[in-house]
Amino acid sequence: MIRRRLLPGSGDQVPNNGQGYLPSDILNLYNFPAGLDGSGQTIGILEFSNGYSVQDAQQFWSMNGINGPSVTFVSVDGTRNDGGVSPNDAEASLDLQWAGALAPGADIVIYEANAGNTYETFAASVTRALQYVLDDPNHHPSVLSISYGDAEATFPETDISAWADLIAKLDAKGITVCVASGDQGAYGMHDLNGPKVRHADAPATVPMAVAVGGTSLSPDGTESAWTYLGPQNGGATGGGFSEIFPQPSYQSGFGSGVGRGVPDVAFNADPATGYQIVFQGQPMVVGGTSVACPVFAAVVALANQQRASAGLAPLSGLVNTLYSQAGNIPYRDITSGNNSFNGVTGFDAVPGWDACTGFGSLDVSTFINFLQTV
């Protein structure tokens, strides 16, 4: 799930005159703590037939004065890293470059699996990849980032149920699983010719995953829900209610009361307020919840670093905490915008939780300090 555009900007009001946000901008706008870099933590990133260039990543980090993280490639099923030569490889590139930029002291493990060529084969690959991470004896991530998914209706329900079981086991093991909520708004399907009804994306709807939605972040720090209906860079933050998973107990009092609501939190994702990366040796601007997800995964890694320094275990049950402690968490509530897309009326961003931006974004420093108390 990725939205992108090539530099330079096309006249819209974008960060850095169309060059996209840099790591220093995001660190500042979301108030990341200066004293944490993810040291001692491992961030796992799932990729599916999307490779990356180590040289591109090092160029990006060097351009931004960052001593980048250690990166390990792990093939789940024999799939190779193609070195970032395919246009689709921008996905793995942005995941790696931004997780590494915000938590440069962490180790990053790229778990690569074959995407297959049907929804069924992709779903089976996700199941295998999650099982691999759960059983991996060599690498020990405390957070896993997944920027892939589609409407629940596109996948076999047996696989979605398997994802839920595996993610619950990963979470119980101290591996927080973060999943992008999608870039097709409340419509929720990559196939724009599908039925014009609301769909929520899986695996974001899995109850024990943290679903990360998207905002439009202005340089002054104000945010609205990401919605863009124009002819270029169209997209909107995924959000809605599961038709497979009933409302979890932790969401009691939030949402519709019918199904698991997503997202839980949201970070910048609008390509018009996008992030710079280096791809195939050149800077480009990307957006989508694909970027918001590894940004939040880096936040979790920093939180676990601070917890470790206090002798605490890695976070477990974070999605429960986001709701049970909603009154104590420093959410930046987002109350403007919606996630209408492709002729489907979406959900409005309103005070409190909504199926558009969740609880909103975060003051990261205050959030991390709070997580040391739970």
C-alpha positions in Angstrom: 0.0 0.0 0.0 1.9 3.0 -1.2 1.2 6.3 -2.9 4.0 8.1 -4.5 5.0 11.0 -6.7 8.3 12.0 -8.3 10.1 15.2 -7.4 9.6 18.1 -7.9 6.3 19.1 -6.5 3.4 20.1 -8.7 2.5 23.4 -7.1 0.6 22.2 -4.1 1.5 23.3 -0.6 4.0 20.6 0.3 6.8 20.4 2.8 10.2 21.8 1.9 9.1 23.2 -1.5 8.0 19.8 -2.8 11.0 17.8 -1.5 8.9 16.1 1.2 9.4 15.8 4.9 12.9 14.8 6.1 13.5 12.8 9.3 14.4 16.0 11.2 10.9 17.4 10.3 9.0 14.3 11.6 11.2 14.1 14.7 10.3 17.7 15.4 6.6 17.8 14.4 5.7 14.7 16.5 8.1 15.6 19.3 10.3 12.5 19.3 12.6 12.2 22.3 16.2 13.3 21.7 17.7 10.7 24.0 16.4 7.5 22.4 17.5 5.8 19.2 16.2 2.3 19.5 19.4 0.8 20.7 19.0 -2.8 22.0 15.8 -3.3 20.0 15.0 -5.1 16.7 12.4 -3.9 14.3 11.0 -6.6 12.0 9.5 -5.6 8.6 7.5 -8.0 6.5 8.0 -7.6 2.7 6.4 -9.5 -0.1 8.3 -9.7 -3.4 9.6 -6.2 -2.8 13.3 -5.8 -2.5 15.5 -2.9 -1.4 18.9 -1.3 -2.2 21.3 -1.0 0.8 23.0 1.7 -1.2 19.8 3.7 -1.5 19.2 3.4 2.3 22.7 4.4 3.2 22.5 7.4 0.8 19.2 8.5 2.4 20.6 8.2 6.0 23.8 9.9 5.0 22.0 12.8 3.4 20.2 13.3 6.7 23.2 13.0 8.9 22.1 9.6 10.3 24.4 6.7 11.1 22.0 4.1 9.9 21.0 0.8 11.6 22.2 -2.7 11.1 20.1 -4.4 8.4 19.6 -8.1 8.1 17.8 -9.8 5.2 15.9 -13.0 6.0 14.1 -15.0 3.3 11.0 -16.8 4.6 10.6 -19.1 1.6 13.7 -18.6 -0.6 12.6 -15.3 -2.1 15.6 -13.2 -2.9 16.2 -9.5 -2.4 16.3 -8.1 -5.9 18.3 -5.1 -4.9 15.5 -2.5 -5.4 15.4 -2.7 -9.2 11.7 -3.1 -9.6 9.3 0.0 -9.5 7.4 -1.8 -6.8 10.5 -1.9 -4.6 9.7 1.6 -3.4 7.6 -0.2 -0.7 10.5 -2.0 0.9 12.7 1.0 0.5 10.5 3.4 2.4 9.8 0.9 5.1 13.5 0.4 5.7 14.6 4.0 5.2 12.1 5.6 7.6 12.1 2.9 10.3 15.9 3.3 10.2 15.9 7.1 10.2 13.7 7.3 13.3 15.3 4.4 15.3 18.8 4.3 13.9 20.2 2.5 16.9 17.9 -0.5 16.4 18.7 -3.6 14.3 16.3 -4.0 11.4 15.3 -7.4 10.0 13.6 -7.6 6.7 11.6 -10.8 6.4 11.0 -11.4 2.7 8.3 -13.7 1.3 6.8 -14.3 -2.1 3.7 -12.3 -2.8 2.2 -14.9 -5.1 -0.1 -13.9 -8.0 -3.5 -14.3 -6.4 -5.2 -13.1 -3.3 -5.2 -16.7 -2.1 -1.5 -17.3 -2.6 -0.7 -13.9 -1.0 -2.9 -14.7 2.0 -1.1 -18.0 2.4 2.3 -16.2 2.2 1.3 -13.8 5.0 0.4 -16.8 7.1 3.7 -18.5 6.5 5.6 -15.2 7.1 3.9 -14.6 10.5 4.6 -18.2 11.5 8.2 -17.8 10.5 8.6 -14.7 12.7 6.9 -16.4 15.6 9.3 -19.4 15.4 12.5 -17.5 14.4 15.2 -18.5 16.9 17.8 -16.1 15.6 16.2 -12.7 15.6 14.1 -11.2 18.3 12.1 -8.2 17.2 10.0 -6.3 19.7 7.9 -4.8 17.0 6.8 -6.0 13.5 5.7 -3.6 10.7 3.3 -4.7 8.0 2.4 -2.3 5.2 0.4 -4.8 3.1 -3.3 -5.7 3.0 -6.6 -5.3 1.3 -10.3 -5.5 2.0 -11.3 -8.4 4.2 -13.6 -9.7 1.4 -10.6 -10.4 -0.9 -8.9 -13.0 1.3 -10.0 -16.4 2.5 -11.5 -16.1 5.9 -9.5 -19.1 7.1 -6.2 -17.2 6.5 -7.5 -14.1 8.1 -8.4 -16.2 11.2 -4.9 -17.7 11.1 -3.4 -14.2 11.0 -5.4 -13.3 14.1 -4.2 -16.3 16.0 -0.5 -15.8 15.0 -0.6 -12.0 15.7 -2.1 -12.7 19.2 0.8 -15.2 19.8 3.4 -12.7 18.6 1.9 -10.0 20.8 1.9 -12.3 23.8 5.6 -13.0 23.1 6.4 -9.3 23.3 6.3 -8.5 19.6 3.9 -5.6 18.9 2.4 -6.0 15.4 1.7 -2.8 13.5 -0.4 -2.9 10.3 -1.2 -0.1 7.8 -4.9 0.5 7.6 -4.9 1.0 3.8 -4.9 3.8 1.3 -8.4 3.4 -0.3 -10.4 5.1 2.4 -13.7 3.5 3.6 -14.0 1.8 0.2 -11.0 -0.3 1.2 -10.3 -2.2 -2.0 -7.3 -1.9 -4.4 -9.6 -2.9 -7.2 -11.5 0.3 -7.9 -14.1 -1.6 -9.9 -15.4 -3.5 -6.9 -18.8 -3.0 -5.2 -19.3 0.5 -4.0 -19.7 -0.3 -0.3 -17.5 0.1 2.8 -14.7 -2.4 3.4 -12.2 -2.6 6.2 -8.7 -3.9 5.4 -7.1 -7.0 6.8 -4.8 -7.8 8.5 -5.3 -4.3 10.0 -8.7 -5.5 11.5 -7.0 -8.3 13.4 -7.9 -7.6 17.0 -4.4 -7.7 18.5 -2.7 -5.7 15.8 -2.3 -2.0 16.1 -3.9 -0.5 13.0 -2.1 2.7 11.7 -4.1 5.2 9.6 -3.2 8.3 7.8 -3.3 12.0 8.2 -2.3 15.1 6.2 0.3 16.9 8.3 0.9 20.6 7.6 4.4 22.2 8.3 2.8 24.1 11.2 2.0 20.8 12.9 -1.8 20.8 12.3 -3.4 17.6 11.0 -6.5 16.5 9.3 -7.7 13.1 8.0 -6.0 12.2 4.8 -8.4 12.4 1.9 -7.6 13.3 -1.7 -10.1 12.9 -4.5 -8.3 14.6 -7.3 -7.0 13.0 -10.5 -3.4 12.6 -9.1 -2.2 10.9 -6.0 -5.7 9.9 -5.1 -6.2 8.1 -1.8 -7.5 8.3 1.7 -6.8 6.8 5.1 -8.3 3.3 5.4 -10.8 2.9 8.2 -14.0 1.1 9.0 -15.4 -1.9 10.8 -14.6 -5.6 10.4 -17.2 -8.0 9.1 -15.2 -10.9 10.5 -14.1 -9.9 13.9 -16.7 -8.7 16.5 -16.0 -5.6 18.5 -13.2 -6.5 21.0 -13.9 -5.8 24.6 -11.2 -3.1 24.6 -13.2 -1.1 22.2 -16.4 -1.2 24.3 -17.7 2.4 24.3 -15.9 3.2 21.1 -17.1 2.9 17.5 -20.2 1.1 16.2 -20.4 -1.8 18.7 -20.7 -4.1 15.7 -17.2 -5.0 14.5 -13.5 -4.4 15.3 -13.0 -0.7 14.3 -9.9 0.6 12.6 -7.5 2.4 12.7 -6.3 2.8 16.3 -3.8 5.7 15.7 -2.7 7.7 12.6 0.4 9.5 11.4 1.2 11.6 8.3 0.4 9.6 5.1 -0.8 12.1 2.5 1.5 12.2 -0.6 0.9 15.9 -0.7 2.6 16.2 2.6 4.8 13.2 1.9 8.1 11.8 3.0 11.3 11.9 1.1 13.2 8.7 0.3 16.0 7.7 -2.1 14.9 5.2 -4.7 17.2 3.9 -7.4 19.7 6.6 -6.5 17.2 9.5 -6.8 15.1 11.4 -4.2 11.4 10.9 -4.5 8.4 11.7 -2.3 6.1 8.9 -1.0 3.0 8.8 1.0 0.4 6.3 2.2 -0.3 4.4 5.4 2.7 2.3 4.2 4.9 5.1 5.7 2.8 5.8 8.7 3.1 2.2 9.8 6.9 2.0 10.0 6.9 5.4 11.6 4.8 4.1 14.4 6.8 0.9 14.6 9.9 3.1 15.3 7.9 4.7 18.1 7.3 1.3 19.6 11.0 0.4 19.4 11.9 3.6 21.2 9.4 2.9 23.9 10.8 -0.6 24.4 14.3 0.9 24.6 13.2 3.1 27.4 11.3 0.3 29.1 14.4 -1.9 28.9 16.5 0.7 30.5 14.1 0.6 33.5 14.2 -3.2 33.6 10.8 -3.6 32.1 9.7 -6.2 29.5 8.8 -5.2 25.9 5.3 -4.0 25.4 2.5 -6.5 25.1 -1.2 -5.8 24.6 -0.5 -2.3 23.4 -3.7 -2.1 21.5 -5.6 -2.8 24.7 -3.6 0.0 26.4 -4.5 2.5 23.6 -8.2 2.1 24.6 -8.2 1.3 28.3 -5.8 4.3 28.9 -7.3 6.6 26.3 -7.9 9.3 28.9 -4.2 9.3 29.9 -2.5 9.0 26.6 -1.4 12.3 24.9 -3.4 11.8 21.7 -3.5 14.6 19.2 -7.1 14.4 18.4 -8.0 15.0 14.7 -11.4 16.5 14.1 -11.4 17.5 10.4 -11.6 15.5 7.2 -13.0 12.1 6.3 -12.1 9.0 4.4 -14.6 9.0 1.6 -13.1 7.4 -1.6 -14.1 6.0 -4.9 -17.7 7.0 -4.6 -18.1 5.5 -1.1 -19.0 7.8 1.7 -16.5 7.4 4.5 -16.3 8.3 8.2 -15.8 11.7 9.5 -12.9 12.7 11.8 -14.7 13.7 15.0 -13.7 14.3 18.7 -12.4 11.1 20.2 -12.0 7.9 18.4 -13.3 7.5 14.8 -13.1 5.0 12.0 -11.0 7.5 10.0 -8.0 8.5 12.2 -8.6 6.4 15.3 -7.6 8.4 18.4 -5.4 10.6 16.2 -1.6 11.0 16.2 0.7 11.4 19.2 3.1 13.5 21.1 5.8 10.8 20.9 7.9 11.9 23.9 5.0 12.0 26.3 3.5 8.8 24.9 6.8 6.9 25.4 7.1 8.2 29.0 3.5 7.1 29.7 4.3 3.6 28.3 6.9 3.2 31.0 4.1 3.2 33.6 2.0 0.4 32.1 
